[in-house]
Amino acid sequence: MIKLAIKRSDVLVVPSFFTKREIINFFNPKREIFVVYPAISEKFIENSKRLVNFEKIKEKYKIPDKY
């Protein structure tokens, strides 16, 4: 199934260099392979900042402001 998908594709987009190497080693495709790292939306980061009290955590574990 993977071999057929590779054969039918114009390019391959993979999530890591490890995956790229594995595809090259097992299938030796004659196509260009792009590595695109997964990311998250900025709105998720903003939400997580509101949910976590960093000052409390720093106090609990005695983390200095500059570490």
Backbone bond lengths (Angstrom), bond angles and torsions (degrees), N, CA, C in turn:
res aa  C-N    CA-C-N  psi(-1)  N-CA   C-N-CA  omega(-1)  CA-C   N-CA-C  phi
1 M - - - 1.450 - - 1.528 110.68 -
2 I 1.335 117.47 -45.05 1.461 120.37 179.03 1.521 110.29 -65.87
3 K 1.313 115.73 -41.41 1.463 120.45 -179.88 1.534 110.88 -59.24
4 L 1.329 116.66 -41.70 1.460 121.56 178.69 1.531 110.89 -66.58
5 A 1.323 117.47 -41.40 1.466 121.27 178.65 1.525 110.35 -62.99
6 I 1.326 116.85 -41.42 1.462 120.48 178.24 1.530 110.16 -64.87
7 K 1.308 116.02 -41.69 1.470 121.07 -179.20 1.524 111.23 -62.81
8 R 1.328 117.40 -38.34 1.473 121.61 -177.65 1.525 114.06 -82.00
9 S 1.316 117.92 -13.20 1.470 120.23 -174.56 1.530 112.03 -84.58
10 D 1.324 114.27 154.99 1.468 120.31 174.04 1.530 109.98 -87.04
11 V 1.329 115.58 -42.31 1.466 122.79 176.57 1.523 107.78 -139.53
12 L 1.328 115.70 163.66 1.461 120.51 177.19 1.522 108.81 -117.88
13 V 1.314 116.20 136.86 1.459 122.20 176.12 1.518 106.73 -118.51
14 V 1.346 115.97 122.04 1.461 121.00 -176.01 1.532 109.66 -126.55
15 P 1.350 117.71 158.28 1.464 120.53 -175.40 1.532 115.68 -87.09
16 S 1.356 118.85 -2.43 1.468 119.09 -178.85 1.531 110.49 -162.31
17 F 1.352 114.48 161.77 1.465 118.88 175.99 1.519 110.94 -68.29
18 F 1.331 117.14 -30.23 1.460 120.34 176.82 1.535 110.15 -60.39
19 T 1.325 116.52 -47.07 1.469 121.02 178.75 1.521 110.54 -62.03
20 K 1.322 115.93 -41.07 1.467 120.06 178.38 1.532 110.45 -59.52
21 R 1.345 116.15 -47.32 1.472 119.76 179.16 1.527 111.62 -62.49
22 E 1.330 117.02 -41.15 1.464 119.99 179.49 1.530 111.42 -62.33
23 I 1.313 116.85 -43.00 1.471 120.15 178.82 1.520 110.18 -63.53
24 I 1.318 116.20 -43.58 1.472 119.95 178.74 1.529 110.54 -62.43
25 N 1.339 117.03 -45.34 1.465 120.42 -178.36 1.522 113.32 -65.72
26 F 1.331 117.64 -40.77 1.465 120.32 -175.86 1.525 114.33 -87.01
27 F 1.336 116.59 -33.74 1.464 118.52 -171.81 1.528 114.28 -118.17
28 N 1.341 118.56 -18.07 1.458 122.87 -178.84 1.530 112.33 44.45
29 P 1.334 117.26 60.15 1.467 119.89 -176.96 1.526 111.71 -71.49
30 K 1.303 115.56 151.13 1.463 121.77 177.45 1.528 109.29 -96.73
31 R 1.332 116.38 35.23 1.446 122.30 -178.36 1.516 110.04 -124.90
32 E 1.309 114.77 158.59 1.454 119.54 176.11 1.527 109.27 -75.76
33 I 1.327 116.06 140.01 1.470 121.34 -179.61 1.521 108.13 -118.50
34 F 1.332 115.74 123.25 1.456 122.03 178.69 1.523 109.71 -105.97
35 V 1.323 116.13 135.15 1.462 120.93 174.99 1.526 107.38 -97.95
36 V 1.329 116.09 121.33 1.467 121.93 178.87 1.518 106.82 -125.89
37 Y 1.333 115.30 115.95 1.456 119.60 -177.45 1.519 110.89 -77.24
38 P 1.323 117.13 139.16 1.466 120.03 178.41 1.530 110.37 -68.60
39 A 1.309 116.08 148.24 1.460 120.83 179.77 1.524 109.00 -142.34
40 I 1.319 114.94 168.96 1.461 118.91 177.25 1.513 109.68 -118.89
41 S 1.291 114.79 160.66 1.451 121.49 179.85 1.527 110.58 -70.95
42 E 1.313 116.43 148.34 1.465 121.83 178.19 1.528 111.86 -59.73
43 K 1.322 118.32 -30.26 1.468 119.74 -177.87 1.533 111.27 -64.75
44 F 1.326 118.46 -29.04 1.457 120.72 176.97 1.527 110.99 -70.36
45 I 1.321 115.93 -36.16 1.454 120.20 178.27 1.518 110.37 -66.33
46 E 1.314 116.69 -43.77 1.460 120.84 178.95 1.529 110.88 -61.64
47 N 1.324 117.62 -42.69 1.466 121.15 178.71 1.520 111.63 -62.59
48 S 1.307 117.67 -40.75 1.460 120.33 -178.21 1.525 110.89 -68.60
49 K 1.326 117.78 -32.49 1.467 120.72 178.35 1.527 110.61 -65.06
50 R 1.327 116.70 -35.14 1.459 120.25 179.56 1.528 111.27 -72.99
51 L 1.312 117.48 -29.35 1.460 121.51 -177.18 1.532 113.35 -81.69
52 V 1.316 117.06 -22.78 1.461 120.71 -175.64 1.529 109.53 -108.58
53 N 1.317 116.07 129.60 1.453 120.97 176.77 1.536 107.73 -95.40
54 F 1.331 115.75 96.05 1.459 120.61 -175.32 1.525 112.15 -65.35
55 E 1.313 117.09 -32.75 1.466 119.61 179.99 1.531 110.76 -64.40
56 K 1.319 116.99 -41.00 1.462 121.04 178.01 1.539 111.27 -62.78
57 I 1.286 115.77 -41.98 1.463 121.03 -179.70 1.528 109.87 -65.02
58 K 1.330 116.26 -43.80 1.464 120.00 178.87 1.524 111.02 -61.24
59 E 1.315 116.34 -40.88 1.465 120.26 177.79 1.527 111.08 -64.97
60 K 1.311 116.43 -47.21 1.464 121.30 -176.59 1.527 111.88 -58.18
61 Y 1.336 116.06 -43.84 1.461 120.45 -176.37 1.530 113.10 -99.30
62 K 1.334 115.78 8.65 1.478 122.56 177.22 1.527 111.79 53.74
63 I 1.308 114.57 50.22 1.465 121.29 178.80 1.524 107.75 -91.65
64 P 1.329 118.11 124.66 1.467 119.41 178.93 1.520 111.44 -71.19
65 D 1.326 116.75 161.69 1.459 120.78 179.19 1.530 111.58 -60.75
66 K 1.324 114.50 -40.85 1.476 119.15 176.55 1.517 107.84 -110.00
67 Y 1.296 117.20 110.70 1.464 120.73 -179.51 1.494 110.37 -122.43
